[in-house]
Amino acid sequence: MILVEDLIPSTFPSNGQDWFNYAAASNRLVQAVLHFEERLDDRRIKKAVRISADMEPILGCRFVVNEEKPFWQRLDDLDEIDWCPVETAEDEEEAVNRFLSISSDPIQGPQVMVKLICSVNLDVLCIKLNHSCCDGGGAKEYILLLSTIYTALGKGDSEFSLNTRGRRDQYRLFKELGIGNPQAHFNPELAGQQPTWSFPWNPRQPDIKYIRIAFRVIEGEKYQNLALYAKERKVSVNDILLTAYFRSLFTMLNPDEGEPVDIMVTIDLRRYLPEGKTEAICNLSGAIRIKIFRKAGESFEDTLQRIHAEMNEMKTKNLGVNSAIICELLGGMKFSEAYEIYRSGREQSLASGKFSPLLSNFGVISKAPLFFGQTQVKCAYLVSPALYAPGFMLGAGTYMDRLTLTVSYAEPATSGTDVEEFMEILCGELTI
């Protein structure tokens, strides 16, 4: 008899993107919440999560820090872990928020935590993935994987293929783009740009006491109006989100007219791969910097056209690839050296008080309704990591004509009052 443990390597290499997300001063979590119309089978979902840690072995690992090259090591107690605790809750919203605020340590592992919350009205499945091994695109892949396993188990299937050869590095990305020597394609001008402003924060209270999450939902007719508005103007919903983001910060921060300010936009680099997905669950993201200046009294549509023009210009330059090249170059260094470079950025932000606000648009979670067996996912959304002040990230994602906006943040350095004010202004801008 061949055991699964004999087929899966005990260690896996890490890469520069793993290092970056490990070193980032944040709670390192990409999370997902799925609401179901009917009940899930709790024993089957527990088994499905356990199997997922074999099908994507990195999820059953811990991150081993090493001065030269960190690596991923498989845990030896995988069958003793409660892969999906079940909680019965009278208030599912409170229970979900409590789970989302729990941290996860990549050094201890595993890299995925799942919880089933059962209330009188519905079941909610909460998924917590460590950003050290997985980004938003990977989180969407994991949701589909878990759905596939759960459905297969319901049909009596017991054999699943193990992804032990899928590469987690950026090799395929560079190959598709014809980049044989990443260093030769590195643009130091883009890498050297500095943040111009930051979301409001209190430097006298930098300690992290609480992780909070603010939510807003645009759905039904309001979302359809938003999508129609984008289609009629031949712009993307992402262009509209970025426009509303800039205008909301203009209202809150009132920067000088004519002085360019910036927002960083994360890019899923799977866009460059033929299948639109990677060989294994991993980090494969980049970022671009969009700069515009405030114009007093400018209409939403005029700001939108400026944003659209900027994005079109960026699209001619392989969106986000330069930041992937940076991770590749730093991944060729000693981890101890790369770690200091990563963390020095945090120190510079604290000293200057500036950190470019980020937009992380996860895009469409699934183009078709998701099913776990015969049970349909009624609504689904992703929650972006909490960046520690002065960092600030707006997360966005769509499922079934429902746009969910989230901001995870750390109190008291970032004020919940400021975040809620921002979210109200943002939703006002998006009322089209």
N, C-alpha and C positions, 0 to 999 in steps of 0.2 A: 504494500500500500504506500503510495506517495503522498506525503502530507503537504498541505499548502505552504507550511513554513519552510519546507525543503525547496520550494520553487521560487520563493521570494528572497532576494538578496537581503543581507542583514544591514547593509548601509547603502546610501545613495548620495551622490555629490550634490552640493548646493551651488548656487550661482550668484552673480552680482545683484540680480533683482531680489533674490531671497535675502541677501545681506542688507540691502537698502531698507527693505520693509522690517527686518529685524531691528536695525539700528534706529529707525524713525522714532521720534519722541511722540508716540501715540499709543492707543490701546490695542493696535495691531489686529483688529478684528473686522472681517467682512461678514455681515449677518443677513439672514433671510428669514422671512416670516410668511407662512402659507396658511390660509384659512380654507377649511374644507366644508363642503355642503353636507356631508354625512360623516359617520364615524370611521376612523382608521382602525385596523387590527393592530393593537399595541404589540403583540408578540411578533407579528410579521414585520413591523417597522423597526423593532429592535434588531431583528435578524438582518434586515436589509442594510442598516447602518453598519453592522459588524462586517457584512460581506463587502461593503463599499471600501472599508479599510484594507481589504485584500486586493480588490480590483484596481484601486488607486493606492498603492502601498505607502506613498508619502504621507497619507492621512493617519497611518498607524505608527508614525515615527515621532521621535523627539529631535530637537535641534541641538546638536553638540557643538559648542563653541570651541574653536581651536585657533590659536594665534596665527597659524599659517592658512589653513583651509577648513572652515567648519563643514560638517556633513550631517546628513540625516541618518538616524539609527532606529531600526525597528524596535518597538517595545516588546518585552518578553512576557507581558501579562495581558495581552489583548483579549483573551477569553474571560478574564476576570472583571473587565470593565462593564459597567452598566451603560451601554451605548445610547440608550434613549429612555431616561427616566420619565415616568408618567406622573403628572400632577393634576389633581381634580381641583378646580378653582371656581368660586362663585363669580369672580371678576376676572375674566380672561385678559382684559387689557392691562390690568395691574400686574398679573402674573407674567405676561409677555414682557412688559417693561422691566420687571425685576430680573428676568433671565437675560435680557439684552444688556443690562448694566454690569453683569458678571464678567470679570476679566478671564483671560486664558493665557497660559504660559507655554510658549513654544519649546522651551527647554525641558519642561516636564512631559509635554505631549499628553494625549494624542492631538492632532491638528484639527480635529472636528469634534464638536459637541452638539448633540441634538436633544431636544426635549419635546414631548407631546403634552400639551395642555388641554385638558378636557373640561368644558363648562356645560351648563345646561343646554346652551344653544348650539354649540359647534365645537369642533376640534381644531386646534392650532398647532402647527409644527414649526418649531423654532430651530434654526440652524446657525451655528457659530463656527466660522472657519478662520484659522489663523492666517493673517495677511503675510506672514513670513513665508508661507508656501503657496499662497493662492490669492488672486486678485478678484475683482468683480466678475470678469469674464469666466474665470475658473469657478466662481460660485454658481453662475448660471449653468455651467456644465455639470456641476455636482448635483444640482436640483434635478436635472434630467436623468442623471445616472441613478439617483436614489429612486426616482419614479419608475425607471426601467426595472430595477432589481425588485422593488416591492410588487410590481405587476407580474413579473416572471415567477416570483415565489407563489403568488396566488394561483398560477396555472400549474403548479407542481414542479417547476423547474428547480434543479438542484446543482447544475453545473454552470459556472461563470468563468469567463476568461480573465486572466490576471494581466494587468498592464505593467509588466516588469521591464519592458524594453523601450517604452515610450520616453523620448527625450524631453527634459524639462528646461533645457537651455534655449538660447536664442539662435541656434544654428540654422533652423529652417527659415526663420525670418530673414536672416542675412542672405541665405541662399536664394530665396525667392526674389529678393531685391538686388541680387547681383553684387552684394558687398562681400568681397573676398578678404579685404583687410579693413576691419572696422575703424582702426585708428586713422586711416587715410580719408575717411568720410566724416570724421569728427569736426564739428563747427564750434570753435572756442568762443566765437562772438555770441552765439545763442546761449552757451553754457555760462558765460560771464555776466549775464543780465541780473540785476538785483531787484528785489521787491520794492515797490513804490509806496505802499500803504498797508494797512491791516484792518481787520475787523476790530471793533472796540474791545479792549481788554484792560485788566488792572495789573500792572507789573508789581504792585506791592502785595499781591496775593497769588504768587505763582504756584503755590502748593495745590495738588490735586486731591480734592476731598470726595467729589461725586462725579460720576459719568451720567450725563443726562442726554435725552434724545427728544428733539422736537419734530413733530410730524404735521404735514398738510397733505390733503388729497384733492386732486382735480379729476373728476370723473363724469361719466354720462355726457349730457349735452354740453357742459362746459369744456370737457376734453375734446369732444367732437368739433366744437367751434374753434378751439386752438389748432387742431390738426388741419381744419379747412382753411384757416387763416394762413397757415404755413404753406399749404398747397397752392393757394391762389397767388401768393407772392413768390413762389418758387424758392422758398427758404426751408431750412430744416427746423424741426421742433427744438433741436439743440441750439440753433441760432436764436430762437425766441427765448429759451431759458437763459442763455448767456446775456441777452439784452436786458431781460428783467432783473437779472443778478446785478449787472452794472448799475442800472437805474436805481435799484433799491439801495445799493451802497452809496450812490451819489446823494440820495436823500438823507441817509444816516450820517455820512462823513463830510459831505459838502466840500469836496476837493476844489482847489483853484481851477478856474476855467483855463483851458489851454495847456494844462499840465498833464501829460499822459499818465494814466494809472493802469494797473494790470490785473488780470485774473488768469490763473493757470487752469488749463482744461486737460483732464486726463484723456488718453487715447488708448483704446483697446487695439493692440497691434495685431490681433488675430485677423483684422481687416485685410492684411496683406497675404494671408495664407489661403490657398485655393479652396479649402473646405470651410474656412472661417473658424476653425478650431485647432487646438494644439494636439500633440500626440498624447499628452498626459496633463492632468490638472497641475497648473503652475501659475507663476506670475509672468505676464507678458504684456506690460503696459508701458506707455510713454506719456509725455506731457508737452503741451505747447503753451506759450505765453501770448495772450492777446492784450494789446494796449490800445486804449482810446482815451479821449479827454472829455470832460463834462461840458455840455453846451446848455446854458440856462434856457429853460422854456422849450427845449427840443421835444418833439413828439416821439412816441414810442416807435412809430414806423420809421422815422428818420434815423433814430439810434439803431434800429434793426438793420437798416440798409448799410450803415457803417460797419456793423458787426459782420454782416454777411460778406461784405467786400474783404474784410480782414481774414475771415475764415477761408474764403476762396483763394486768397493769396497764399495762405499757409498750406493749402491742399496741393500746391505745386511743389512743395518742398518735403515730401514724405513725412506726413504728420507724425510727430512724436518719436521718430527714429533716432534723433540725436541723443535724447535722454536714454534710450536703450543702449546706444553706443557707449555712453558714459558708464552705465552699469557694467557693460562688458569689459571696459578698460579697468575699472576699479576691481572687478572680479579677477583680474590677472595679477593683482597686488597681494601682499600679505593681508589677511583679514584685519589684523591689529592696525595696520596703516589705513586701510579703507574705512574702518570703523571710526577712526579719529576724524577723517575727512567728513564722513556722514554727520557725526555729532557736532563738529565745529559749525556746521550750518545752523544747528539749533542755538548754539551760543551766540552766533552773529545776530540771529533773529531776536533773541532776548536783549542783546545790547542795543540794537537799532530800534527795537519796538515794531519792526515791519516784517510782514510775512504775506506773500501773495495769496489772496483768497483762492480757493480751488473749487472747480465744478467737476464732479464725477458723475457723468451721465452713463448709467449702466445700460441704457437702451431698452429694447424690448426683451423681457425675460423669456417669453415664449410666444411665437407667432400664432400658435393654436392653443386651445384650452389644454391645460395640464391635467393628467389623470394619474392617480395612484390606484391601480386596479380599476375598479368601476367608480371610484370616488373622485369627483372633480374638485380641483383647486378653485375656490370661489374668487379669492384675491391673493395676490402675491406681491411682495416688495423686498428690496434689498436695503440694508442700512449701512452706510459708509462708516469708516473708522472715525473715532474721535481724535481730532488733532489737538494737542495741548497748546494753549495760548502762547504766542499770538497767532498760531495756526487756526484756520477755519475752513471747513469744507461743506459744500452743499451737495448732497447726493440726490439723484433722480433716477427713476425707473418706471417702465410702463408694463402693465399686464391687463389685457382685455379692456381697453378704453378707460384705463384708470392710471393716472400719473401720480405717483407717490413721491413727495419731497421730504427729505430727512436732513437733519443736522445733529450730529453727535458732538458733544462738547464737554469740557471739564470745568466744573465749578470749583472755587469761586473766581478764578482768573477770568473766565468768560461768564458774563452775567446772563442768567436765564431770561431776565427782562429784556435785555438787548436782543437775544436770539428770537424771542417771541415777537418783538417789534419788527425785526427784519422779516420774519416769515409772513407777517400780516402785510407789510409793504410789498413783498414779493408776490403774494397771491393777488394783491390789488393790481399790480402790473400785468399779471397773467390773465386778468379778467378781460377777455377780448370779445 
